[in-house]
C-alpha cells in the first residue's frame, strides 16, 4: 500500500510538472506574439515567429534539464573518485576534470559533433550488422550537444561536490569511525547530510550557467533559442527586436532558476538551523 501511495504521488507530481511545462510555453508563445505585434512585425507571420521562438526555448530548456541530470551523475562519480585513495579512480577523475575545465565549451561541442563520429566509426561499423543505424544517424546535433554539455557541467559539479565533502571537519569522520561506523555509513549518515547543504546552491548555479552556455549549440546547427532567432533575423533583417526577444526569454528562464536557487538555499539554511 505504501508503494502505491508513493507511485501515485510521483505520478501526480509528474503530471503537474508536465501541465506546468505546457502552460508556461503556451503563455510564453502568447507573450512573444504580443511583443512582435507591438514592434510591427508582419501580422500574418507573427504566429509562426512566436512559435519558432517558443520551440527554440523549449529545446533549450529540455537540453539544459537532461544535461544537468547527467552532469550531476558524472560530477558525483568524479568528485568522489578524486577523493579516493585508489589511484585507479583518482587519476582518471582528476584528468577528466583537468581536461574539461581547461578547454573551451565551444571546442568540446564541435569535437562531440565532428570528432566523435570519426573516432567511433571503426568500432561502430562492427555493430551495424546487429541492426544499429550508422553513427552519423545516432550522434545527431542534439545528442552531440547533450554529450558536450553533460561532460562540461559534470567537471564543474565534481569540484563543487569534492569541496563540499572536504568542508566537513575531519574530526567528524574520525569520531564516527571510532563509534564503529563503516566508511560508507559515515558518508551516508554524517557527511552527505551536511555536504548537501553546502553543495546544492552552487550546483544549481551551475545549472543556470549551463542554460546560458547551451546557446553555443547553435554552432553545430541545433535548432534552439539562438538558432530560432537567427532564422527569423535572416528572413526579416530585423536583428534588434529579435535579439531583445531572445535575451528576454533567457532572462526569464534564468530568473526562474535563480528564484529556485534562493528558495532552496533558504530552505536548507533553515533546516540546518533546526
BADO-934296 format. One record per residue (C-alpha): chain; y, z, x; residue in three letters. Coordinates in steps of 0.001 Angstrom, whole numbers, plus 524288, in hexadecimal, padded with zeros to 5 digits. Layout:
# BADO-934296
<"A",<Y,Z,X>,"ALA">;
...
This chain:
# BADO-934296
<"A",<80000,80000,80000>,"UNK">;
<"A",<80912,80335,80B1E>,"UNK">;
<"A",<80702,7F5D7,8115F>,"UNK">;
<"A",<809EC,7EF54,8045F>,"UNK">;
<"A",<816E0,7F686,8037F>,"UNK">;
<"A",<81A4D,7F2A2,81159>,"UNK">;
<"A",<8169A,7E47D,80EB3>,"UNK">;
<"A",<81EA4,7E495,80228>,"UNK">;
<"A",<82A65,7EA45,8093C>,"UNK">;
<"A",<82965,7E057,81444>,"UNK">;
<"A",<827FD,7D537,80A81>,"UNK">;
<"A",<833B8,7DA20,802DA>,"UNK">;
<"A",<83B9F,7DB2A,80F52>,"UNK">;
<"A",<83806,7CD5C,81366>,"UNK">;
<"A",<83B5A,7C810,805F3>,"UNK">;
<"A",<84882,7CEF5,8062B>,"UNK">;
<"A",<84B37,7C9B3,813D7>,"UNK">;
<"A",<847BD,7BBDF,80FC1>,"UNK">;
<"A",<85072,7BCCE,803BB>,"UNK">;
<"A",<85BA2,7C22B,80BFB>,"UNK">;
<"A",<859AF,7B704,815AB>,"UNK">;
<"A",<85A84,7ACAF,80AE4>,"UNK">;
<"A",<86648,7B334,80497>,"UNK">;
<"A",<86D93,7B476,81175>,"UNK">;
<"A",<86C27,7A626,8151A>,"UNK">;
<"A",<86F3E,7A1B0,80749>,"UNK">;
<"A",<87BEA,7A973,807BD>,"UNK">;
<"A",<87E81,7A444,8155F>,"UNK">;
<"A",<87CF9,79645,810A9>,"UNK">;
<"A",<8865D,79886,80572>,"UNK">;
<"A",<89042,79F16,80E45>,"UNK">;
<"A",<88F96,793BB,817D2>,"UNK">;
<"A",<89181,78A24,80C9F>,"UNK">;
<"A",<89DB2,7916F,8084B>,"UNK">;
<"A",<8A2E6,79154,8163C>,"UNK">;
<"A",<8A037,782CB,81840>,"UNK">;
<"A",<8A6F0,77FBF,80B75>,"UNK">;
<"A",<8B2AF,787EB,80F89>,"UNK">;
<"A",<8B423,78042,81C3A>,"UNK">;
<"A",<8B3AA,7733C,814EA>,"UNK">;
<"A",<8A669,76D98,81829>,"UNK">;
<"A",<8A178,76274,80FA3>,"UNK">;
<"A",<89CE9,768F6,802F0>,"UNK">;
<"A",<890B9,7607F,801E8>,"UNK">;
<"A",<88C72,76487,80F95>,"UNK">;
<"A",<88F60,7730E,80E8B>,"UNK">;
<"A",<88226,7772D,808B0>,"UNK">;
<"A",<87AE6,76FC0,81368>,"UNK">;
<"A",<8833A,77571,81E5D>,"UNK">;
<"A",<88255,78347,818FA>,"UNK">;
<"A",<8739F,78209,8177E>,"UNK">;
<"A",<87265,77CE5,82575>,"UNK">;
<"A",<879B3,788A0,82AD6>,"UNK">;
<"A",<87187,791A3,82252>,"UNK">;
<"A",<864D2,78BA8,8274C>,"UNK">;
<"A",<869BF,78C85,83535>,"UNK">;
<"A",<86D16,79ACB,83358>,"UNK">;
<"A",<85FC0,79D4F,82D63>,"UNK">;
<"A",<858CA,79714,83902>,"UNK">;
<"A",<8614B,79EFC,84249>,"UNK">;
<"A",<85E04,7ABC0,83B92>,"UNK">;
<"A",<84F72,7A8AA,83A79>,"UNK">;
<"A",<84EE3,7A50F,848CD>,"UNK">;
<"A",<85602,7B18D,84C5B>,"UNK">;
<"A",<84CEE,7BA36,8445B>,"UNK">;
<"A",<84009,7B4C1,8495B>,"UNK">;
<"A",<8450C,7B413,85764>,"UNK">;
<"A",<849D4,7C21D,85676>,"UNK">;
<"A",<83C84,7C6CF,851B2>,"UNK">;
<"A",<83541,7BFA2,85C72>,"UNK">;
<"A",<83F5E,7C424,8665C>,"UNK">;
<"A",<83D58,7D22D,86223>,"UNK">;
<"A",<82EB6,7D104,86485>,"UNK">;
<"A",<830D0,7CA86,871BC>,"UNK">;
<"A",<83B17,7D494,8757F>,"UNK">;
<"A",<8323D,7DFDA,871C1>,"UNK">;
<"A",<82703,7DAB9,879FF>,"UNK">;
<"A",<82FAB,7D71B,88590>,"UNK">;
<"A",<83796,7E3B1,88511>,"UNK">;
<"A",<82B97,7EC76,88523>,"UNK">;
<"A",<824F1,7E3D8,88F52>,"UNK">;
<"A",<83075,7E55F,89891>,"UNK">;
<"A",<82E30,7F40D,89821>,"UNK">;
<"A",<81FB5,7F2C0,89ADC>,"UNK">;
<"A",<81A27,7F7BB,8A7A3>,"UNK">;
<"A",<810C7,7EC30,8A7A8>,"UNK">;
<"A",<816D5,7E0D5,8AF5C>,"UNK">;
<"A",<80EFD,7D718,8A741>,"UNK">;
<"A",<817B0,7DAC9,89BC0>,"UNK">;
<"A",<8243C,7DEB2,8A2B0>,"UNK">;
<"A",<82670,7D2CF,8AB5E>,"UNK">;
<"A",<8246C,7C81A,8A10C>,"UNK">;
<"A",<82D57,7CF7C,8979B>,"UNK">;
<"A",<837BA,7D12C,8A20E>,"UNK">;
<"A",<836BF,7C2B6,8A59F>,"UNK">;
<"A",<8381C,7BEB9,89751>,"UNK">;
<"A",<84444,7C710,89556>,"UNK">;
<"A",<84A2C,7C290,8A24E>,"UNK">;
<"A",<847C7,7B439,89F72>,"UNK">;
<"A",<84CB5,7B413,89172>,"UNK">;
<"A",<858A1,7BCA5,893AA>,"UNK">;
<"A",<85C47,7B4CE,89FB8>,"UNK">;
<"A",<85C5C,7A747,8997D>,"UNK">;
<"A",<86528,7A1E2,88EA4>,"UNK">;
<"A",<85FDF,7A182,880DB>,"UNK">;
<"A",<863F2,79347,87FA8>,"UNK">;
<"A",<85B20,78FB3,88B22>,"UNK">;
<"A",<84FFB,79755,884EC>,"UNK">;
<"A",<8518D,7900E,8780C>,"UNK">;
<"A",<851E1,782D5,87ED0>,"UNK">;
<"A",<845FF,78681,886E9>,"UNK">;
<"A",<83E58,78B0B,87AF6>,"UNK">;
<"A",<84144,77E36,873FF>,"UNK">;
<"A",<84007,7748E,87F41>,"UNK">;
<"A",<83803,77BA0,88991>,"UNK">;
<"A",<82D83,782F3,88225>,"UNK">;
<"A",<82788,776D8,87B9F>,"UNK">;
<"A",<82688,7705F,888FB>,"UNK">;
<"A",<82037,77C5A,88F31>,"UNK">;
<"A",<816DC,77EEC,883F5>,"UNK">;
<"A",<812F6,770C3,881A0>,"UNK">;
<"A",<80754,7706D,88B31>,"UNK">;
<"A",<8012F,77C7A,88513>,"UNK">;
<"A",<804DF,778BB,87738>,"UNK">;
<"A",<7FE3E,76B6A,87812>,"UNK">;
<"A",<7F13D,7724E,879C0>,"UNK">;
<"A",<7F398,7793B,86CCD>,"UNK">;
<"A",<7F76D,76D32,864ED>,"UNK">;
<"A",<7E917,7695E,86275>,"UNK">;
<"A",<7E814,77629,85AE6>,"UNK">;
<"A",<7F1C1,770C5,850FE>,"UNK">;
<"A",<7FE7F,775F8,8567F>,"UNK">;
<"A",<80A5B,76CF4,855D6>,"UNK">;
<"A",<81154,768A2,86251>,"UNK">;
<"A",<81967,772EE,8692C>,"UNK">;
<"A",<825E3,76B6C,8660A>,"UNK">;
<"A",<82316,76CF3,85784>,"UNK">;
<"A",<8202B,77B6F,858F6>,"UNK">;
<"A",<82B67,77F56,861D1>,"UNK">;
<"A",<8368E,77A9A,85938>,"UNK">;
<"A",<844D2,77DD4,85B76>,"UNK">;
<"A",<843B5,78990,85263>,"UNK">;
<"A",<83821,78FAC,8596E>,"UNK">;
<"A",<83DC2,78C92,866CB>,"UNK">;
<"A",<84A19,793F8,862EF>,"UNK">;
<"A",<841AF,79F08,85DA2>,"UNK">;
<"A",<83A32,7A03C,86A7B>,"UNK">;
<"A",<84676,7A014,872D7>,"UNK">;
<"A",<84E08,7A9B1,86A5C>,"UNK">;
<"A",<84266,7B2DE,8691D>,"UNK">;
<"A",<83FF4,7B389,877B0>,"UNK">;
<"A",<84E71,7B503,87A6D>,"UNK">;
<"A",<85108,7C051,8712D>,"UNK">;
<"A",<843F4,7C64E,874F3>,"UNK">;
<"A",<84881,7C7DC,882FD>,"UNK">;
<"A",<854D2,7CEEB,87EBC>,"UNK">;
<"A",<84D26,7D74B,8752D>,"UNK">;
<"A",<843E3,7DB02,88036>,"UNK">;
<"A",<84EF8,7E0F2,8880E>,"UNK">;
<"A",<85413,7E83C,87C29>,"UNK">;
<"A",<8469F,7EDCF,87917>,"UNK">;
<"A",<84423,7F167,88753>,"UNK">;
<"A",<85148,7F848,8883C>,"UNK">;
<"A",<84EB6,7FF80,87B70>,"UNK">;
<"A",<841BC,804B7,8804F>,"UNK">;
<"A",<84782,808AE,88D70>,"UNK">;
<"A",<85261,80FE3,88652>,"UNK">;
<"A",<84882,819F9,8819D>,"UNK">;
<"A",<84891,8252A,88BA0>,"UNK">;
<"A",<83CA0,8256D,8944C>,"UNK">;
<"A",<83B00,833DB,89161>,"UNK">;
<"A",<8371D,830B1,88369>,"UNK">;
<"A",<82C06,8280D,88856>,"UNK">;
<"A",<82742,832B4,89163>,"UNK">;
<"A",<8286F,83D5A,88702>,"UNK">;
<"A",<820BB,83550,87D1E>,"UNK">;
<"A",<81620,8321A,886FD>,"UNK">;
<"A",<8151D,84061,88AC5>,"UNK">;
<"A",<8122A,8434B,87C79>,"UNK">;
<"A",<80679,83A39,87D23>,"UNK">;
<"A",<80C27,82DCD,8774D>,"UNK">;
<"A",<8076D,820FF,87CF5>,"UNK">;
<"A",<8113D,816D7,881A9>,"UNK">;
<"A",<80FE2,80E62,87557>,"UNK">;
<"A",<811FD,81AA5,86D11>,"UNK">;
<"A",<81E00,81E49,87502>,"UNK">;
<"A",<82350,8109D,872E1>,"UNK">;
<"A",<82069,810E5,8644F>,"UNK">;
<"A",<824C8,81E93,86091>,"UNK">;
<"A",<82EFF,82225,86ACB>,"UNK">;
<"A",<83511,81633,87125>,"UNK">;
<"A",<83550,80BB4,86690>,"UNK">;
<"A",<83C00,813DC,85BCD>,"UNK">;
<"A",<8470F,81715,86536>,"UNK">;
<"A",<847BD,809BC,86BA2>,"UNK">;
<"A",<848D9,802CB,85E7F>,"UNK">;
<"A",<855EC,80957,85BDA>,"UNK">;
<"A",<85AB2,8046C,86909>,"UNK">;
<"A",<855A9,7F677,868E7>,"UNK">;
<"A",<85754,7F20C,85AC9>,"UNK">;
<"A",<86638,7EFFE,85AF8>,"UNK">;
<"A",<86625,7E78D,86760>,"UNK">;
<"A",<85A38,7E030,8626A>,"UNK">;
<"A",<86179,7DCA1,855FF>,"UNK">;
<"A",<86D32,7D8B6,85E34>,"UNK">;
<"A",<86418,7CF7E,8656E>,"UNK">;
<"A",<860BD,7C968,85852>,"UNK">;
<"A",<86F3A,7C742,8559F>,"UNK">;
<"A",<87085,7C083,862D2>,"UNK">;
<"A",<8643B,7B8A7,85FD8>,"UNK">;
<"A",<86A33,7B3BD,8532B>,"UNK">;
<"A",<875C4,7AE2D,85A92>,"UNK">;
<"A",<86D75,7A912,865C8>,"UNK">;
<"A",<86502,7A179,85C37>,"UNK">;
<"A",<87041,797CB,85B15>,"UNK">;
<"A",<86BD4,79228,86831>,"UNK">;
<"A",<85FED,78C7D,8614F>,"UNK">;
<"A",<86875,7813F,85C8E>,"UNK">;
<"A",<8674F,77B7E,86A4D>,"UNK">;
<"A",<85927,777AD,86791>,"UNK">;
<"A",<85C70,771F8,85A40>,"UNK">;
<"A",<85889,77D7B,851AE>,"UNK">;
<"A",<85F3F,77D13,84486>,"UNK">;
<"A",<8659C,78A74,84441>,"UNK">;
<"A",<8734F,78EE5,840E8>,"UNK">;
<"A",<87A78,78891,84C51>,"UNK">;
<"A",<87304,77BC7,84AE2>,"UNK">;
<"A",<87601,77BA4,83C4B>,"UNK">;
<"A",<8846B,77D1B,83F78>,"UNK">;
<"A",<883BF,7727D,849DC>,"UNK">;
<"A",<87DCB,768CD,8404F>,"UNK">;
<"A",<88862,76B55,83643>,"UNK">;
<"A",<892D9,769C0,840B9>,"UNK">;
<"A",<88CDA,75CBA,844D4>,"UNK">;
<"A",<88DC1,757FC,836C3>,"UNK">;
<"A",<89B49,75D51,83372>,"UNK">;
<"A",<8A270,75E28,8408C>,"UNK">;
<"A",<8A7DB,76B61,83C6F>,"UNK">;
<"A",<8A368,7750C,846D1>,"UNK">;
<"A",<8ACDE,7803F,84443>,"UNK">;
<"A",<8A8FF,78403,83648>,"UNK">;
<"A",<89A83,78233,83932>,"UNK">;
<"A",<89AD6,78A4A,84598>,"UNK">;
<"A",<8A220,794C0,83E07>,"UNK">;
<"A",<8977E,79484,83396>,"UNK">;
<"A",<88CA8,7956C,83DD7>,"UNK">;
<"A",<89399,7A08F,844B4>,"UNK">;
<"A",<89584,7A791,837AC>,"UNK">;
<"A",<886ED,7A6B5,834A3>,"UNK">;
<"A",<88377,7AC28,8420C>,"UNK">;
<"A",<88D90,7B6DD,8403B>,"UNK">;
<"A",<887E8,7BA4F,832F5>,"UNK">;
<"A",<87A05,7BB27,83839>,"UNK">;
<"A",<87DD3,7C324,84429>,"UNK">;
<"A",<8861A,7CC34,83BC4>,"UNK">;
<"A",<87A70,7CF05,83300>,"UNK">;
<"A",<87202,7D1EA,83EE7>,"UNK">;
<"A",<87CB8,7DA74,844B6>,"UNK">;
<"A",<87DB3,7E265,83828>,"UNK">;
<"A",<86EFC,7E41D,838B0>,"UNK">;
<"A",<86FE0,7E88D,846D9>,"UNK">;
<"A",<87A66,7F293,843AF>,"UNK">;
<"A",<872B7,7F7BA,8380C>,"UNK">;
<"A",<86645,7F8BA,83FFD>,"UNK">;
<"A",<86D2E,7FFB0,84B1A>,"UNK">;
<"A",<87328,809B1,841CF>,"UNK">;
<"A",<865E9,80BA1,83B4F>,"UNK">;
<"A",<85EF8,80DE3,84837>,"UNK">;
<"A",<869BC,816F5,84CE9>,"UNK">;
<"A",<868EB,81F20,84090>,"UNK">;
<"A",<85A0B,81FD7,84176>,"UNK">;
<"A",<85B1F,82403,84F96>,"UNK">;
<"A",<8648F,82ED1,84C0C>,"UNK">;
<"A",<85B96,8349A,841AD>,"UNK">;
